[in-house]
Amino acid sequence: MSPSTRSSNDKVNGANIKSVCVFCGAGDGADPVFEQEAIGGGSVGLMGTVAKAALDNGGKITAVVPEPLFKHGSKQLCDPIVVPDMHSRKRRMYDESDAFVVLPGGFGTMEEMLEMITWSQLNIHTKPIILVNTKNYYTPFAEWVKMCVKENFIKTHNAEIFVLCESSKDVIDTLKNYTAPKARYEFQWTNFEKESLV
């Protein structure tokens, strides 16, 4: 489905996942296990590993790059979609994807992941969000979410918007079995309202 025809009301389940957005670091990480666990966009760091692995296995990749980064020499392994800015980049990745897989990364990875979690919490989408917990990388984040639940900053069931996988080998099965928690904010948005929110 193209971004122009994909409805944000579409229910996503394992049977209809055609495109997965991978959020991950532009660096390789200090331990080679991060690169080994990357299921393969950009051409550097874990992004490059993910992209190369997808291409090596007959997959198709899409790189979405803000124009200023593109003009300053951002290298891609495919013809990129050039967008005006970082927010447009996230929006385009959201539009193009049926699910999100999050590998280890830094500020950018966390910001992208948290925006998709927030949009799910607001019932803008029900797309799976899977965190690959290589070397317990996302355990501190999961503990922080538990603390937020305990302190009543996050509703208990909203802590289930994302799922931790201990290995990239578990991602496919986890995607197939993902169900967005019903306790999310039950806003009934019109398509126009959803468009204006994101």
CORGI-V381368 format. One record per pair of residues at least 24 apart in sequence whose ideal C-beta (glycine too) atoms are under 10 Angstrom apart, sorted by the first residue. I is the first residue (numbers start at 1). J is the second residue. D is the distance in whole Angstrom. If there is no record, write none. Layout:
I;J;D / I;J;D
This chain:
1;95;10 / 1;96;10 / 1;98;9 / 2;95;9 / 2;96;9 / 3;91;9 / 3;92;7 / 3;94;9 / 3;95;4 / 3;96;6 / 3;97;10 / 4;95;9 / 6;94;10 / 6;95;7 / 6;96;8 / 6;97;9 / 6;98;9 / 7;191;7 / 7;194;9 / 8;94;9 / 8;95;9 / 8;119;9 / 8;123;10 / 8;124;6 / 8;125;6 / 8;126;9 / 8;127;9 / 8;189;8 / 8;191;7 / 8;194;5 / 8;195;8 / 8;197;10 / 8;198;8 / 9;123;10 / 9;124;10 / 9;125;9 / 9;126;9 / 9;188;10 / 9;189;8 / 9;190;10 / 9;191;7 / 9;194;8 / 10;98;8 / 10;125;8 / 10;126;8 / 10;127;9 / 11;125;10 / 11;126;6 / 11;127;10 / 11;179;10 / 11;180;9 / 12;97;9 / 12;98;5 / 12;99;7 / 12;125;8 / 12;126;6 / 12;127;5 / 12;128;7 / 12;175;9 / 12;178;8 / 12;179;10 / 12;180;8 / 13;98;9 / 13;99;10 / 13;126;9 / 13;128;8 / 13;175;9 / 13;176;8 / 13;177;9 / 13;178;7 / 13;179;8 / 13;180;10 / 14;98;10 / 14;99;9 / 14;128;8 / 14;172;8 / 14;173;8 / 14;174;9 / 14;175;5 / 14;176;3 / 14;177;7 / 14;178;7 / 14;179;10 / 15;176;8 / 16;98;7 / 16;99;10 / 17;97;9 / 17;98;4 / 17;99;5 / 17;127;9 / 17;128;7 / 17;172;9 / 17;175;6 / 17;176;8 / 17;178;9 / 18;96;10 / 18;97;9 / 18;98;6 / 18;99;9 / 19;60;9 / 19;62;8 / 19;93;10 / 19;95;10 / 19;96;6 / 19;97;5 / 19;98;5 / 19;99;8 / 20;50;10 / 20;54;9 / 20;59;10 / 20;96;10 / 20;97;6 / 20;98;7 / 20;99;5 / 20;100;7 / 20;101;6 / 20;127;10 / 20;128;9 / 20;130;9 / 20;171;9 / 20;172;10 / 20;175;7 / 21;62;9 / 21;64;9 / 21;90;9 / 21;92;10 / 21;93;5 / 21;94;7 / 21;95;10 / 21;96;7 / 21;97;4 / 21;98;9 / 21;99;7 / 21;100;5 / 21;101;7 / 21;102;9 / 21;112;8 / 21;116;8 / 21;127;9 / 21;129;10 / 22;46;8 / 22;47;8 / 22;49;10 / 22;50;5 / 22;51;9 / 22;54;9 / 22;61;9 / 22;93;9 / 22;97;9 / 22;99;10 / 22;100;8 / 22;101;5 / 22;102;8 / 22;103;6 / 22;105;10 / 22;109;10 / 22;130;10 / 22;132;9 / 22;171;10 / 23;47;9 / 23;50;10 / 23;90;10 / 23;93;8 / 23;100;6 / 23;101;7 / 23;102;5 / 23;103;7 / 23;104;10 / 23;105;6 / 23;108;8 / 23;109;5 / 23;110;9 / 23;111;9 / 23;112;5 / 23;113;5 / 23;115;10 / 23;116;8 / 23;129;9 / 23;131;9 / 24;48;10 / 24;49;8 / 24;50;6 / 24;101;8 / 24;102;7 / 24;103;4 / 24;104;7 / 24;105;5 / 24;106;10 / 24;108;9 / 24;109;6 / 24;112;9 / 24;113;10 / 24;132;9 / 25;49;10 / 25;103;7 / 25;104;6 / 25;105;3 / 25;106;6 / 25;107;10 / 25;108;8 / 25;109;6 / 26;74;10 / 26;105;8 / 26;106;8 / 26;108;7 / 26;109;9 / 27;104;9 / 27;105;8 / 27;106;7 / 28;104;10 / 29;103;9 / 29;104;6 / 29;105;9 / 29;106;10 / 29;134;8 / 29;135;9 / 29;137;9 / 30;135;10 / 31;104;9 / 31;134;8 / 31;135;6 / 31;137;10 / 33;104;10 / 33;134;6 / 33;135;6 / 33;137;10 / 34;103;8 / 34;104;5 / 34;105;9 / 34;132;10 / 34;134;6 / 34;135;7 / 34;137;8 / 35;103;10 / 35;104;10 / 35;134;10 / 36;134;9 / 36;168;9 / 37;103;7 / 37;104;8 / 37;132;6 / 37;133;10 / 37;134;4 / 37;135;9 / 37;137;9 / 37;165;10 / 37;166;10 / 37;167;7 / 37;168;5 / 37;169;9 / 37;171;10 / 38;103;6 / 38;104;9 / 38;132;8 / 38;134;9 / 38;168;7 / 39;101;7 / 39;103;8 / 39;132;8 / 39;168;5 / 39;169;9 / 39;171;7 / 39;172;9 / 40;77;10 / 40;168;10 / 41;65;9 / 41;76;7 / 41;77;7 / 41;78;8 / 41;80;8 / 41;93;9 / 42;69;10 / 42;74;7 / 42;75;7 / 42;76;6 / 42;77;8 / 42;78;10 / 42;80;9 / 43;74;9 / 43;75;4 / 43;76;6 / 43;77;5 / 43;78;9 / 44;74;9 / 44;75;7 / 44;76;10 / 45;103;10 / 45;105;8 / 45;106;10 / 46;103;5 / 46;104;7 / 46;105;7 / 46;109;9 / 46;134;10 / 47;76;9 / 47;77;9 / 47;103;9 / 47;105;9 / 47;109;10 / 48;75;9 / 48;76;10 / 48;77;7 / 49;103;9 / 50;77;10 / 50;101;9 / 50;103;7 / 50;168;10 / 51;76;8 / 51;77;5 / 51;78;8 / 52;77;7 / 53;168;10 / 54;78;10 / 62;92;9 / 62;93;8 / 62;96;6 / 62;97;9 / 63;89;10 / 63;93;10 / 64;88;8 / 64;89;5 / 64;90;9 / 64;91;9 / 64;92;5 / 64;93;5 / 64;95;10 / 64;96;7 / 65;89;7 / 65;92;10 / 86;111;9 / 86;112;9 / 87;115;9 / 87;198;9 / 90;115;6 / 90;116;8 / 90;119;10 / 90;198;8 / 91;115;10 / 91;195;10 / 91;198;6 / 94;119;7 / 94;124;9 / 94;125;7 / 94;127;8 / 94;198;7 / 95;198;9 / 97;125;10 / 97;127;7 / 97;128;10 / 98;125;10 / 98;127;6 / 98;128;8 / 98;175;9 / 99;127;5 / 99;128;4 / 99;129;8 / 99;130;7 / 99;171;9 / 99;174;10 / 99;175;5 / 99;178;7 / 100;125;10 / 100;127;6 / 100;128;7 / 100;129;5 / 100;130;7 / 100;131;9 / 100;162;9 / 100;175;10 / 101;128;8 / 101;129;8 / 101;130;5 / 101;131;8 / 101;132;7 / 101;165;9 / 101;168;8 / 101;171;6 / 101;172;10 / 101;174;9 / 101;175;8 / 102;129;7 / 102;130;7 / 102;131;5 / 102;132;7 / 102;133;10 / 102;137;10 / 102;138;8 / 102;141;10 / 102;162;8 / 102;164;10 / 102;165;10 / 103;130;10 / 103;131;8 / 103;132;5 / 103;133;10 / 103;134;7 / 103;137;8 / 103;138;10 / 103;168;8 / 103;171;10 / 104;131;9 / 104;132;8 / 104;133;9 / 104;134;6 / 104;135;8 / 104;137;4 / 104;138;8 / 105;137;9 / 110;138;10 / 110;141;8 / 113;138;9 / 113;141;9 / 113;162;8 / 114;141;9 / 114;162;10 / 115;198;9 / 116;161;9 / 116;162;9 / 117;145;9 / 117;154;10 / 117;158;9 / 117;159;10 / 117;161;5 / 117;162;6 / 118;158;10 / 118;161;9 / 119;161;10 / 119;194;9 / 119;197;8 / 119;198;6 / 120;158;8 / 120;161;5 / 120;162;8 / 120;180;6 / 120;181;9 / 120;184;7 / 120;185;10 / 121;154;8 / 121;155;8 / 121;158;5 / 121;161;6 / 121;180;10 / 121;181;9 / 121;183;10 / 121;184;5 / 121;185;6 / 121;187;10 / 122;184;8 / 122;185;6 / 122;187;6 / 122;189;8 / 122;194;9 / 122;197;7 / 122;198;9 / 123;180;9 / 123;184;5 / 123;185;6 / 123;186;6 / 123;187;5 / 123;188;8 / 123;189;7 / 123;194;9 / 124;184;10 / 124;185;10 / 124;187;8 / 124;189;7 / 124;193;9 / 124;194;5 / 124;195;10 / 124;197;6 / 124;198;6 / 125;180;8 / 125;194;8 / 125;198;9 / 126;161;9 / 126;178;9 / 126;179;8 / 126;180;4 / 126;181;9 / 126;184;8 / 127;175;10 / 127;178;8 / 127;180;8 / 128;161;10 / 128;162;9 / 128;163;7 / 128;171;10 / 128;174;8 / 128;175;5 / 128;176;9 / 128;177;9 / 128;178;4 / 128;179;9 / 128;180;8 / 129;161;6 / 129;162;4 / 129;163;7 / 129;175;10 / 129;178;8 / 129;180;9 / 130;162;7 / 130;163;5 / 130;164;8 / 130;165;6 / 130;168;10 / 130;170;9 / 130;171;6 / 130;172;10 / 130;174;5 / 130;175;6 / 130;178;7 / 131;162;6 / 131;163;7 / 131;164;5 / 131;165;7 / 131;171;10 / 131;174;10 / 132;164;8 / 132;165;5 / 132;166;8 / 132;167;7 / 132;168;5 / 132;169;10 / 132;170;8 / 132;171;7 / 132;174;9 / 133;163;10 / 133;164;5 / 133;165;6 / 133;166;5 / 133;167;8 / 133;170;10 / 134;165;9 / 134;166;8 / 134;167;8 / 134;168;8 / 136;164;10 / 136;166;9 / 137;164;10 / 138;162;9 / 138;164;6 / 138;165;9 / 139;164;8 / 155;181;9 / 155;183;6 / 155;184;8 / 155;185;8 / 156;181;9 / 156;183;7 / 157;181;4 / 157;182;7 / 157;183;3 / 157;184;7 / 158;183;6 / 158;184;6 / 158;185;8 / 159;183;10 / 160;184;9
